[in-house]
Amino acid sequence: MKTSIYEMVTNRILEQLEKGVIPWRKTWRGSEPRNYVTQNPYRGINTLLLPYGGEYLSFLQVKEAGGSVKKGEKSHIIVFYKPLEIEDKDTGETETIPYLKYSNVFHISQCEGITSKLEPIQTNTDIEPITVAQDIINAYVNRSGVKIEHIEGSNRAFYRPATDTVTLPIIGQFESAEEYYSTAFHEAAHSTGHKSRLDRLTAPAAFGSQSYSKEELTAEIAACMLMNFAGIEIPATFENSAAYIKGWSKKLREDIKAIITASSHAQKATDLILGFEAITA
């Protein structure tokens, strides 16, 4: 029965891709990472180094704002260029070159006694958890030990293998409860690749690389399978998943083969999340 569900979902994805799909859209509202004092958004590699959306402060900025860093919180690194003057020993001429430096910053959620300067993100308080989907996630968390954290106002959803943590915006930032669980299932699927589980994430993969693309295909196909299994799939979630899959499969240039291979990995990830690993082992 499970196999037929997996095959059905994979075939529907392939059919959708053959029709052509609309561009993928982010289904939640959130703010980009920015400096608390200047309110300037971070750019370049800093957008990848910082895990959450919203405001960041250095330790000194926290103190100057009258706040404190919560006990046990760890900082995040940002990098920036400072002008450095170099004098040529032979000519005496001075040349200014950019010098790369780094700084440690804390997200505002890691601090106490500091009020955000951002306008509050409009959340939908009418969105309620879907019991069947939440039960799947809760059971997986209890069995696996993976941690789930929610950062209100953040624009990021991701899984971090180093801490075995799934980070999500709160459910009210999403367009619907179904969109929230589609994203939660995607990140949970990534967590199945941890070395203590399916050991699929063998090494850090650069964004956009072939291994990264394959993992994104696996996670999104697993999300589709879980949405179907839970009976909460809606046209909007399936079409958006197909658009996401299309984007990553293009990078692999072998759509059909890549998706079929990723589907096999997705089946194992889905089995693990649903607690079927003993059956398929």
Backbone as JSON, one array per atom type, in Angstrom:
{
  "sequence": "MKTSIYEMVTNRILEQLEKGVIPWRKTWRGSEPRNYVTQNPYRGINTLLLPYGGEYLSFLQVKEAGGSVKKGEKSHIIVFYKPLEIEDKDTGETETIPYLKYSNVFHISQCEGITSKLEPIQTNTDIEPITVAQDIINAYVNRSGVKIEHIEGSNRAFYRPATDTVTLPIIGQFESAEEYYSTAFHEAAHSTGHKSRLDRLTAPAAFGSQSYSKEELTAEIAACMLMNFAGIEIPATFENSAAYIKGWSKKLREDIKAIITASSHAQKATDLILGFEAITA",
  "N": [[0.84, -1.21, 0.0], [1.92, 1.26, 0.86], [3.92, 1.52, -1.06], [2.43, 1.91, -3.41], [1.34, 4.41, -2.91], [3.65, 6.0, -2.87], [4.56, 5.65, -5.52], [2.4, 6.72, -6.88], [2.46, 9.44, -6.08], [4.99, 10.24, -7.09], [4.57, 9.82, -9.85], [2.55, 11.68, -10.31], [3.93, 14.04, -9.85], [5.77, 13.97, -11.97], [3.98, 14.14, -14.12], [2.98, 16.71, -13.68], [5.27, 18.23, -14.1], [5.67, 17.83, -16.8], [3.64, 19.33, -17.87], [4.43, 21.86, -17.38], [5.11, 24.34, -14.97], [4.09, 26.89, -12.62], [6.17, 29.58, -11.33], [8.1, 28.93, -8.34], [7.02, 29.94, -5.08], [7.63, 31.68, -2.04], [6.0, 30.75, 0.88], [5.51, 32.05, 3.24], [5.59, 34.92, 5.43], [8.2, 37.11, 6.33], [11.11, 38.77, 7.76], [14.18, 40.01, 6.33], [17.62, 39.3, 7.29], [19.22, 41.82, 9.28], [21.14, 44.65, 10.46], [20.71, 45.7, 13.78], [21.16, 48.31, 14.81], [21.74, 50.08, 12.6], [19.79, 49.28, 10.85], [20.28, 48.42, 8.34], [20.09, 46.04, 5.74], [21.78, 42.86, 5.69], [24.17, 41.75, 3.28], [25.3, 39.73, 0.45], [27.51, 37.06, 1.27], [26.88, 37.08, 3.93], [24.15, 36.75, 4.17], [23.9, 34.07, 3.97], [25.39, 33.16, 6.06], [24.05, 33.95, 8.35], [21.56, 32.61, 10.39], [18.83, 33.26, 10.84], [16.05, 35.4, 9.91], [15.57, 38.95, 10.49], [16.71, 41.1, 13.22], [20.14, 41.74, 14.16], [22.78, 42.01, 16.56], [25.96, 43.17, 17.74], [27.95, 42.14, 20.59], [28.7, 44.42, 22.01], [26.86, 46.28, 20.99], [24.53, 45.2, 22.0], [24.86, 45.7, 24.76], [25.02, 48.5, 24.73], [22.45, 49.08, 23.95], [21.12, 48.57, 26.19], [20.52, 45.99, 26.87], [20.95, 42.41, 27.32], [22.78, 39.4, 26.57], [21.28, 36.24, 26.36], [21.94, 33.63, 28.68], [24.23, 31.14, 27.74], [23.84, 31.37, 25.01], [25.07, 31.26, 21.65], [27.19, 33.07, 19.45], [26.92, 34.42, 16.06], [28.71, 34.56, 12.96], [29.62, 37.35, 10.99], [30.93, 38.82, 8.0], [33.0, 41.46, 6.73], [34.37, 44.2, 4.8], [37.19, 46.25, 5.44], [38.91, 49.32, 4.84], [42.37, 49.21, 4.16], [45.48, 50.69, 4.47], [48.38, 50.43, 2.62], [51.8, 50.9, 2.47], [54.14, 51.34, -0.05], [57.4, 50.23, 0.15], [59.47, 50.91, -1.52], [58.68, 53.05, -3.24], [57.28, 54.68, -1.57], [54.7, 55.31, -1.88], [51.22, 55.19, -1.07], [48.79, 52.67, -0.9], [45.4, 51.84, -0.94], [43.68, 49.06, 0.13], [41.04, 46.59, 0.17], [40.3, 44.97, 3.22], [39.53, 41.94, 4.62], [37.44, 41.32, 7.33], [35.97, 39.98, 10.36], [33.05, 39.68, 12.44], [31.31, 39.03, 15.5], [27.92, 38.36, 16.07], [24.64, 38.58, 17.57], [21.38, 37.22, 17.33], [18.3, 38.98, 17.77], [16.45, 37.47, 19.16], [18.04, 36.03, 20.82], [18.64, 37.63, 22.84], [17.94, 39.66, 25.76], [15.81, 42.22, 27.08], [15.72, 44.0, 24.95], [14.03, 45.85, 22.53], [12.49, 45.26, 19.44], [13.04, 47.14, 16.45], [11.66, 46.82, 14.18], [8.68, 46.78, 12.2], [5.98, 44.85, 13.39], [5.62, 41.52, 12.1], [2.87, 40.69, 10.16], [0.72, 38.32, 11.29], [-1.34, 35.41, 10.92], [-3.7, 34.73, 13.08], [-5.74, 32.99, 12.97], [-4.98, 30.63, 11.86], [-4.68, 27.31, 12.56], [-3.01, 24.48, 14.08], [-2.85, 21.35, 12.27], [-4.13, 18.42, 13.29], [-3.52, 15.68, 12.5], [-1.2, 15.99, 10.96], [0.5, 17.31, 12.73], [0.72, 15.39, 14.69], [2.24, 13.46, 13.34], [4.69, 14.79, 13.07], [5.32, 15.27, 15.79], [5.57, 12.65, 16.76], [7.74, 11.73, 15.26], [9.76, 13.49, 16.15], [9.91, 12.7, 18.83], [10.8, 10.04, 18.57], [13.2, 10.29, 17.15], [14.77, 12.33, 18.23], [15.45, 14.7, 17.05], [15.52, 18.26, 17.05], [13.11, 20.92, 17.09], [12.73, 24.28, 16.38], [11.06, 27.43, 16.59], [11.14, 30.59, 15.11], [9.84, 33.59, 15.55], [8.81, 35.91, 13.12], [11.03, 35.49, 11.53], [12.5, 34.84, 8.3], [13.39, 32.43, 7.47], [13.62, 28.93, 6.8], [15.01, 25.94, 7.69], [17.28, 23.11, 7.98], [19.75, 22.18, 10.3], [22.46, 20.2, 10.35], [24.63, 20.08, 12.18], [23.68, 20.78, 14.7], [21.49, 19.26, 14.74], [18.91, 20.33, 14.26], [15.76, 21.6, 13.32], [14.64, 24.58, 11.98], [12.02, 26.89, 11.91], [9.68, 29.4, 10.68], [6.93, 30.79, 12.63], [3.69, 29.23, 12.67], [1.64, 31.02, 12.05], [2.74, 32.82, 10.26], [2.53, 31.77, 7.79], [0.76, 31.18, 4.67], [-1.23, 29.34, 4.9], [-2.25, 26.6, 7.02], [-1.66, 24.21, 5.8], [0.43, 24.92, 4.07], [2.37, 25.49, 5.94], [2.87, 22.93, 7.07], [3.77, 21.58, 4.83], [6.24, 22.81, 4.44], [7.42, 22.21, 6.94], [7.51, 19.41, 6.8], [9.3, 19.14, 4.69], [11.72, 20.13, 5.78], [11.99, 18.36, 7.9], [12.4, 16.05, 6.45], [14.96, 16.54, 5.44], [16.35, 16.21, 7.83], [16.35, 13.47, 8.18], [18.53, 12.6, 6.85], [20.68, 12.78, 8.52], [23.72, 11.65, 10.11], [23.18, 9.84, 12.14], [20.92, 8.64, 11.34], [19.71, 8.05, 8.3], [22.07, 8.64, 7.13], [22.64, 10.25, 4.88], [23.53, 12.78, 4.38], [26.44, 13.21, 3.75], [28.53, 15.03, 3.56], [29.12, 18.58, 3.89], [27.29, 20.43, 1.52], [27.77, 22.62, -1.19], [25.76, 25.46, -1.9], [23.53, 25.09, -4.56], [25.07, 23.18, -5.8], [25.55, 19.89, -7.32], [25.11, 17.79, -5.47], [23.75, 19.19, -3.5], [21.47, 19.94, -4.89], [20.32, 17.44, -5.42], [19.66, 16.64, -2.83], [17.75, 18.57, -2.16], [15.73, 17.92, -3.97], [15.07, 15.37, -2.99], [14.1, 16.01, -0.39], [11.86, 17.62, -0.97], [10.21, 15.96, -2.49], [9.71, 14.0, -0.6], [8.26, 15.58, 1.18], [5.95, 15.99, -0.33], [4.99, 13.35, -0.41], [4.46, 12.91, 2.31], [2.53, 14.86, 2.82], [0.48, 13.87, 1.22], [0.09, 11.37, 2.43], [-0.82, 12.19, 4.94], [-3.18, 13.27, 4.21], [-3.65, 15.97, 3.75], [-2.94, 17.42, 1.6], [-3.28, 20.1, -0.67], [-4.3, 21.76, -3.74], [-2.67, 24.07, -4.0], [-0.36, 23.58, -2.41], [0.7, 21.32, -3.66], [1.19, 22.2, -6.28], [3.06, 24.21, -5.79], [5.14, 22.72, -4.71], [5.81, 21.18, -6.93], [6.77, 23.2, -8.57], [9.02, 23.96, -7.14], [10.53, 21.59, -7.22], [10.92, 21.44, -9.97], [12.64, 23.61, -10.36], [15.02, 22.78, -9.07], [15.54, 20.37, -10.36], [16.18, 21.21, -12.89], [18.75, 22.15, -12.57], [20.17, 19.83, -12.43], [19.9, 18.76, -14.92], [18.94, 16.37, -15.83], [16.14, 15.57, -15.67], [14.1, 13.46, -15.39], [15.53, 11.08, -14.62], [16.89, 12.07, -12.36], [14.79, 12.75, -10.65], [13.48, 10.31, -10.25], [15.5, 8.89, -8.92], [15.8, 10.53, -6.65], [13.28, 10.18, -5.63], [13.36, 7.59, -4.67], [15.11, 7.87, -2.5], [13.52, 9.61, -1.07], [11.37, 8.0, -0.35], [12.52, 6.36, 1.61], [13.15, 8.3, 3.5], [10.59, 9.22, 4.14], [9.44, 6.88, 5.19], [11.0, 6.65, 7.51], [10.27, 8.96, 8.94], [7.58, 8.4, 9.37], [7.78, 6.21, 10.94], [8.12, 3.7, 9.86], [10.48, 2.38, 9.5], [11.35, -0.06, 10.49], [9.88, -1.86, 9.04], [10.76, -1.53, 6.44], [13.41, -2.04, 6.57]],
  "CA": [[0.0, 0.0, 0.0], [2.8, 2.4, 0.9], [4.6, 1.62, -2.34], [1.52, 2.48, -4.4], [1.24, 5.84, -2.61], [4.89, 6.61, -3.32], [4.57, 5.66, -6.98], [1.37, 7.66, -7.32], [2.95, 10.81, -5.88], [6.07, 10.48, -8.04], [3.98, 9.94, -11.19], [1.82, 12.96, -10.39], [4.94, 15.1, -9.97], [6.27, 13.91, -13.35], [2.92, 14.67, -14.99], [2.92, 18.15, -13.48], [6.44, 18.83, -14.73], [5.48, 17.78, -18.25], [2.71, 20.4, -18.24], [5.0, 23.17, -17.09], [4.57, 24.79, -13.69], [4.31, 28.28, -12.27], [7.37, 29.74, -10.49], [7.95, 28.65, -6.91], [6.85, 31.12, -4.24], [7.77, 31.48, -0.59], [4.62, 30.75, 1.37], [5.41, 32.69, 4.54], [6.08, 36.28, 5.51], [9.26, 37.27, 7.31], [12.04, 39.85, 7.46], [15.55, 39.63, 6.01], [18.57, 39.65, 8.35], [19.7, 43.19, 9.21], [21.77, 45.16, 11.66], [19.72, 46.34, 14.66], [21.43, 49.74, 14.99], [21.6, 50.83, 11.34], [18.66, 48.72, 10.12], [20.7, 48.06, 6.98], [20.09, 44.58, 5.52], [23.06, 42.23, 5.37], [24.26, 41.37, 1.87], [26.3, 38.76, 0.06], [27.65, 35.8, 1.99], [26.28, 37.2, 5.26], [22.78, 36.23, 4.14], [24.01, 32.63, 4.15], [26.01, 32.89, 7.36], [23.11, 34.24, 9.43], [20.52, 31.58, 10.29], [17.45, 33.74, 10.96], [15.74, 36.74, 9.48], [15.39, 39.87, 11.61], [17.79, 41.99, 13.64], [21.33, 41.21, 14.81], [23.59, 42.98, 17.28], [27.21, 42.72, 18.35], [27.85, 42.13, 22.06], [28.76, 45.81, 22.45], [25.59, 46.91, 20.64], [23.54, 44.71, 22.96], [25.07, 46.43, 26.01], [24.67, 49.91, 24.5], [21.0, 49.16, 23.84], [20.56, 48.32, 27.51], [20.07, 44.6, 26.99], [21.95, 41.4, 27.64], [22.68, 38.15, 25.82], [20.8, 35.15, 27.2], [22.97, 32.7, 29.1], [24.43, 29.95, 26.91], [23.65, 31.63, 23.58], [26.29, 31.34, 20.85], [27.13, 34.13, 18.44], [27.03, 34.08, 14.64], [29.77, 35.34, 12.32], [29.41, 38.11, 9.76], [32.19, 39.3, 7.45], [32.9, 42.76, 6.08], [35.66, 44.73, 4.35], [37.65, 47.53, 5.97], [40.04, 49.8, 4.04], [43.68, 49.06, 4.78], [46.48, 51.43, 3.72], [49.67, 49.76, 2.51], [52.81, 51.79, 1.9], [55.19, 50.7, -0.83], [58.69, 50.56, 0.75], [60.39, 51.47, -2.51], [58.21, 54.33, -3.77], [56.68, 55.5, -0.53], [53.29, 55.56, -2.21], [50.26, 54.47, -0.24], [47.69, 52.06, -1.65], [44.32, 51.38, -0.08], [43.11, 47.79, -0.33], [40.01, 46.08, 1.1], [40.8, 43.95, 4.15], [38.38, 41.18, 5.11], [37.38, 41.12, 8.77], [34.73, 39.34, 10.79], [32.51, 40.12, 13.72], [30.33, 38.12, 16.09], [26.65, 39.03, 16.34], [23.58, 37.77, 18.17], [20.02, 37.53, 16.88], [17.54, 39.64, 18.83], [15.78, 36.44, 19.96], [19.03, 35.51, 21.76], [18.9, 38.71, 23.78], [16.88, 40.08, 26.67], [15.77, 43.65, 27.36], [15.84, 44.79, 23.73], [12.79, 45.91, 21.76], [12.73, 45.32, 18.01], [12.68, 48.37, 15.74], [10.91, 46.45, 12.99], [7.23, 46.65, 12.29], [5.65, 43.44, 13.61], [5.15, 40.75, 10.96], [1.45, 40.38, 10.26], [0.48, 36.89, 11.35], [-2.75, 35.0, 10.88], [-3.98, 34.0, 14.31], [-6.81, 32.02, 12.72], [-4.39, 29.38, 11.39], [-4.53, 26.35, 13.66], [-2.32, 23.24, 13.7], [-3.65, 20.23, 11.77], [-3.8, 17.36, 14.25], [-2.89, 14.5, 11.91], [0.16, 16.36, 10.54], [1.29, 17.61, 13.93], [1.01, 14.1, 15.34], [3.36, 12.84, 12.6], [5.91, 15.5, 13.44], [5.61, 15.03, 17.2], [6.03, 11.27, 16.93], [9.09, 11.66, 14.68], [10.66, 14.18, 17.07], [10.07, 11.86, 20.03], [11.6, 8.86, 18.24], [14.51, 10.59, 16.56], [15.54, 13.27, 19.04], [15.68, 15.95, 16.33], [14.91, 19.41, 17.73], [12.41, 21.88, 16.24], [12.59, 25.6, 16.99], [10.32, 28.41, 15.8], [11.61, 31.95, 15.29], [8.79, 34.49, 15.07], [9.27, 37.01, 12.28], [12.14, 35.09, 10.67], [12.13, 34.45, 6.94], [14.17, 31.24, 7.14], [13.24, 27.57, 7.19], [16.18, 25.15, 7.33], [17.75, 22.07, 8.91], [21.18, 22.29, 10.56], [22.95, 18.9, 10.83], [25.58, 20.21, 13.29], [22.92, 20.8, 15.95], [20.33, 18.39, 14.53], [17.79, 21.21, 14.57], [14.92, 22.18, 12.27], [14.19, 25.92, 12.34], [10.88, 27.3, 11.1], [8.86, 30.53, 11.14], [5.75, 30.3, 13.32], [2.64, 28.81, 11.74], [0.83, 32.16, 11.64], [3.39, 33.57, 9.18], [2.27, 31.08, 6.53], [-0.51, 31.47, 4.0], [-2.21, 28.37, 5.38], [-1.66, 25.53, 7.84], [-1.13, 23.21, 4.87], [1.74, 25.4, 3.6], [3.31, 25.33, 7.06], [3.27, 21.52, 7.22], [4.57, 21.22, 3.66], [7.59, 23.27, 4.75], [7.92, 21.44, 8.08], [7.84, 18.07, 6.32], [10.51, 19.27, 3.86], [12.89, 20.25, 6.65], [12.09, 17.08, 8.63], [13.0, 15.08, 5.51], [16.4, 16.78, 5.47], [16.92, 15.68, 9.08], [16.52, 12.02, 8.09], [19.85, 12.33, 6.27], [21.7, 12.89, 9.56], [24.57, 10.45, 10.22], [22.6, 8.9, 13.09], [19.7, 8.07, 10.75], [19.97, 7.43, 7.0], [23.45, 8.99, 6.76], [22.6, 10.71, 3.5], [24.25, 14.06, 4.3], [27.8, 12.75, 4.05], [29.45, 16.17, 3.65], [28.45, 19.85, 3.57], [27.18, 20.65, 0.08], [27.67, 24.03, -1.56], [24.46, 25.83, -2.44], [23.44, 24.99, -6.0], [25.87, 22.08, -6.32], [24.76, 18.72, -7.7], [24.68, 17.07, -4.27], [22.74, 20.03, -2.84], [20.25, 19.84, -5.7], [19.73, 16.11, -5.2], [19.07, 16.62, -1.49], [16.53, 19.38, -2.2], [14.72, 17.1, -4.65], [14.66, 14.33, -2.06], [13.3, 16.58, 0.7], [10.56, 18.12, -1.44], [9.38, 14.81, -2.87], [9.27, 13.42, 0.67], [7.2, 16.45, 1.7], [4.73, 15.66, -1.1], [4.52, 12.04, 0.05], [3.92, 13.06, 3.65], [1.28, 15.62, 2.7], [-0.51, 12.94, 0.68], [-0.18, 10.37, 3.46], [-1.61, 12.82, 6.0], [-4.47, 13.66, 3.65], [-3.84, 17.42, 3.86], [-2.47, 18.08, 0.38], [-4.22, 20.94, -1.41], [-3.68, 22.11, -5.02], [-1.62, 25.1, -3.85], [0.88, 23.0, -1.89], [1.27, 20.4, -4.64], [1.72, 22.98, -7.4], [4.26, 24.9, -5.35], [6.18, 21.7, -4.59], [6.23, 20.84, -8.29], [7.57, 24.32, -9.05], [10.3, 23.87, -6.43], [11.22, 20.43, -7.79], [11.32, 21.81, -11.32], [13.79, 24.49, -10.27], [16.23, 22.03, -8.72], [15.82, 19.34, -11.36], [16.83, 21.88, -14.01], [20.18, 22.25, -12.29], [20.77, 18.51, -12.65], [19.83, 18.55, -16.38], [18.46, 15.01, -16.11], [14.94, 15.65, -14.85], [13.43, 12.2, -15.07], [16.43, 10.22, -13.86], [17.17, 12.67, -11.05], [13.59, 12.71, -9.82], [13.25, 8.92, -9.87], [16.49, 8.56, -7.89], [15.44, 11.27, -5.44], [12.05, 9.58, -5.12], [13.75, 6.42, -3.89], [15.61, 8.39, -1.22], [12.38, 10.22, -0.38], [10.59, 6.91, 0.25], [13.18, 5.96, 2.85], [12.99, 9.41, 4.44], [9.2, 9.21, 4.57], [9.29, 5.71, 6.08], [11.62, 6.94, 8.8], [9.45, 9.95, 9.65], [6.33, 7.76, 9.75], [8.03, 5.11, 11.85], [8.05, 2.44, 9.13], [11.84, 1.93, 9.18], [11.5, -1.49, 10.82], [9.23, -2.64, 7.97], [11.51, -1.43, 5.18], [14.84, -2.33, 6.79]],
  "C": [[0.87, 1.25, 0.0], [3.48, 2.62, -0.45], [3.71, 2.27, -3.39], [1.34, 3.98, -4.17], [2.48, 6.56, -3.12], [4.93, 6.73, -4.84], [3.56, 6.68, -7.51], [1.84, 9.1, -7.21], [4.04, 11.14, -6.88], [5.52, 10.67, -9.45], [3.23, 11.25, -11.37], [2.79, 14.13, -10.54], [5.47, 15.14, -11.4], [5.25, 14.47, -14.33], [2.84, 16.19, -14.9], [4.09, 18.85, -14.17], [6.32, 18.84, -16.24], [4.56, 18.9, -18.73], [3.38, 21.77, -18.18], [4.34, 23.7, -15.83], [4.88, 26.26, -13.47], [5.55, 28.4, -11.4], [7.08, 29.45, -9.02], [7.8, 29.96, -6.14], [7.09, 30.75, -2.78], [6.4, 31.68, 0.02], [4.49, 31.33, 2.78], [6.01, 34.1, 4.47], [7.15, 36.36, 6.59], [10.22, 38.36, 6.87], [13.44, 39.31, 7.18], [16.47, 39.98, 7.18], [19.11, 41.06, 8.17], [20.36, 43.59, 10.52], [20.74, 45.95, 12.48], [19.91, 47.85, 14.72], [21.16, 50.54, 13.73], [20.34, 50.47, 10.57], [18.99, 48.44, 8.65], [20.68, 46.54, 6.82], [21.5, 44.08, 5.25], [23.02, 41.76, 3.92], [25.27, 40.24, 1.68], [26.3, 37.51, 0.92], [27.03, 35.87, 3.39], [24.85, 36.69, 5.3], [22.76, 34.72, 4.29], [24.58, 32.27, 5.52], [25.02, 33.06, 8.52], [21.89, 33.32, 9.32], [19.09, 32.08, 10.29], [17.28, 35.08, 10.25], [15.59, 37.63, 10.7], [16.68, 40.57, 12.01], [18.91, 41.27, 14.4], [22.12, 42.34, 15.46], [24.91, 42.36, 17.71], [27.02, 42.74, 19.87], [27.86, 43.55, 22.6], [27.44, 46.53, 22.16], [24.47, 46.46, 21.58], [23.64, 45.51, 24.26], [24.65, 47.89, 25.86], [23.17, 50.12, 24.39], [20.31, 48.86, 25.17], [20.07, 46.9, 27.72], [21.2, 43.67, 27.4], [21.72, 40.17, 26.77], [22.24, 37.05, 26.78], [21.94, 34.17, 27.5], [23.02, 31.49, 28.17], [24.26, 30.17, 25.42], [24.99, 31.78, 22.86], [26.11, 32.36, 19.73], [27.21, 33.56, 17.03], [28.05, 35.02, 14.0], [29.22, 36.1, 11.12], [30.79, 38.58, 9.28], [31.96, 40.64, 6.76], [34.31, 43.23, 5.7], [35.94, 46.08, 5.0], [38.81, 48.0, 5.1], [41.34, 49.7, 4.81], [44.71, 49.75, 3.89], [47.82, 50.71, 3.79], [50.67, 50.71, 1.84], [53.88, 50.98, 1.18], [56.55, 51.15, -0.3], [59.64, 51.23, -0.23], [59.98, 52.86, -2.95], [57.65, 55.25, -2.7], [55.22, 55.81, -0.77], [52.39, 54.67, -1.35], [49.11, 53.95, -1.1], [46.64, 51.56, -0.65], [43.7, 50.12, -0.67], [42.03, 47.34, 0.66], [40.56, 44.93, 1.94], [39.6, 43.25, 4.79], [38.49, 40.95, 6.62], [36.07, 40.4, 9.12], [34.32, 39.89, 12.14], [31.51, 39.08, 14.2], [29.06, 38.9, 16.45], [25.66, 38.03, 16.92], [22.24, 38.2, 17.58], [19.24, 38.11, 18.05], [16.81, 38.63, 19.72], [16.72, 35.81, 20.99], [19.32, 36.5, 22.88], [17.68, 38.98, 24.66], [16.96, 41.59, 26.85], [15.93, 44.53, 26.15], [14.54, 44.7, 22.93], [13.11, 46.07, 20.28], [12.29, 46.67, 17.44], [11.82, 48.08, 14.52], [9.4, 46.5, 13.26], [6.9, 45.18, 12.48], [5.17, 42.76, 12.32], [3.67, 40.42, 11.18], [1.25, 38.86, 10.22], [-1.0, 36.6, 11.37], [-3.04, 34.14, 12.1], [-5.08, 32.97, 14.14], [-6.27, 30.67, 12.25], [-4.11, 28.47, 12.58], [-3.75, 25.13, 13.17], [-3.3, 22.19, 13.2], [-3.22, 18.99, 12.54], [-3.04, 16.21, 13.63], [-1.45, 14.79, 11.5], [1.05, 16.63, 11.75], [1.65, 16.34, 14.68], [2.18, 13.38, 14.68], [4.68, 13.48, 13.02], [6.3, 15.21, 14.89], [6.17, 13.63, 17.43], [7.45, 11.11, 16.39], [10.1, 12.32, 15.61], [10.95, 13.32, 18.3], [10.95, 10.64, 19.76], [13.04, 9.21, 17.9], [15.39, 11.48, 17.44], [15.87, 14.56, 18.32], [14.93, 17.08, 17.06], [14.23, 20.31, 16.7], [12.28, 23.19, 17.0], [11.84, 26.52, 16.02], [10.83, 29.8, 16.14], [10.57, 32.89, 14.69], [9.38, 35.65, 14.28], [10.38, 36.64, 11.32], [11.63, 34.69, 9.28], [12.8, 33.15, 6.52], [13.49, 29.97, 7.61], [14.4, 26.69, 6.75], [16.44, 24.07, 8.38], [19.25, 22.21, 9.06], [21.69, 20.98, 11.14], [23.83, 19.01, 12.07], [24.88, 20.19, 14.64], [21.7, 19.9, 15.9], [19.04, 19.14, 14.87], [17.08, 21.67, 13.3], [14.43, 23.53, 12.78], [13.12, 26.38, 11.36], [10.32, 28.64, 11.58], [7.65, 29.95, 11.9], [4.63, 30.06, 12.31], [1.81, 29.99, 11.23], [1.45, 33.02, 10.56], [3.1, 32.97, 7.82], [0.92, 31.45, 5.96], [-1.61, 30.54, 4.47], [-1.49, 27.35, 6.25], [-1.02, 24.48, 6.94], [0.26, 23.62, 4.36], [2.78, 25.27, 4.7], [3.79, 23.88, 7.14], [4.05, 21.03, 6.0], [6.02, 21.62, 3.88], [8.2, 22.47, 5.9], [8.32, 20.03, 7.67], [9.12, 18.09, 5.48], [11.75, 19.3, 4.75], [13.08, 18.98, 7.49], [12.74, 16.02, 7.74], [14.51, 15.27, 5.43], [17.03, 16.12, 6.69], [17.09, 14.16, 9.05], [17.87, 11.65, 7.52], [20.98, 12.43, 7.27], [22.46, 11.57, 9.7], [24.01, 9.41, 11.18], [21.34, 8.23, 12.55], [20.04, 7.42, 9.4], [21.35, 7.77, 6.45], [23.56, 9.39, 5.29], [23.4, 12.0, 3.31], [25.7, 13.82, 4.66], [28.79, 13.89, 4.21], [28.67, 17.44, 3.34], [28.45, 20.08, 2.07], [27.02, 22.14, -0.21], [26.31, 24.29, -2.2], [24.5, 25.78, -3.96], [24.26, 23.87, -6.61], [24.98, 20.89, -6.65], [24.25, 17.97, -6.47], [23.62, 17.86, -3.51], [21.41, 19.91, -3.57], [19.55, 18.51, -5.47], [19.04, 16.03, -3.84], [17.78, 17.44, -1.45], [15.4, 18.63, -2.91], [14.18, 16.04, -3.7], [13.72, 14.88, -0.99], [11.93, 17.03, 0.21], [9.64, 17.0, -1.89], [8.87, 14.12, -1.62], [8.14, 14.26, 1.28], [5.88, 16.18, 0.98], [4.13, 14.33, -0.62], [3.87, 12.14, 1.41], [2.61, 13.84, 3.65], [0.16, 14.72, 2.21], [-0.91, 11.91, 1.72], [-1.08, 10.94, 4.55], [-2.99, 13.26, 5.53], [-4.72, 15.15, 3.72], [-3.3, 18.16, 2.64], [-3.6, 18.89, -0.24], [-3.55, 21.33, -2.72], [-2.53, 23.1, -4.89], [-0.31, 24.5, -3.37], [1.53, 22.1, -2.93], [1.89, 21.16, -5.81], [3.0, 23.71, -7.01], [5.43, 23.93, -5.18], [6.71, 21.32, -5.97], [7.11, 21.94, -8.87], [8.96, 24.29, -8.42], [11.15, 22.73, -7.01], [11.74, 20.75, -9.19], [12.58, 22.67, -11.29], [15.07, 23.75, -9.97], [16.56, 20.96, -9.76], [16.47, 19.94, -12.6], [18.33, 21.96, -13.81], [20.89, 20.93, -12.55], [20.77, 18.12, -14.13], [19.41, 17.13, -16.76], [17.17, 14.83, -15.31], [14.39, 14.29, -14.42], [14.3, 11.3, -14.2], [16.67, 10.76, -12.46], [15.98, 12.54, -10.13], [13.3, 11.28, -9.37], [14.22, 8.5, -8.77], [16.15, 9.25, -6.58], [14.18, 10.7, -4.81], [12.36, 8.36, -4.26], [14.28, 6.83, -2.52], [14.46, 8.97, -0.39], [11.5, 9.17, 0.29], [11.19, 6.5, 1.59], [13.04, 7.04, 3.92], [11.57, 9.43, 5.01], [8.92, 8.05, 5.52], [9.83, 6.0, 7.47], [10.77, 7.92, 9.6], [8.15, 9.32, 10.15], [6.52, 6.58, 10.7], [7.96, 3.75, 11.2], [9.42, 1.84, 8.89], [12.05, 0.46, 9.48], [10.92, -2.37, 9.72], [10.09, -2.67, 6.72], [12.98, -1.78, 5.34], [15.24, -3.62, 6.11]]
}
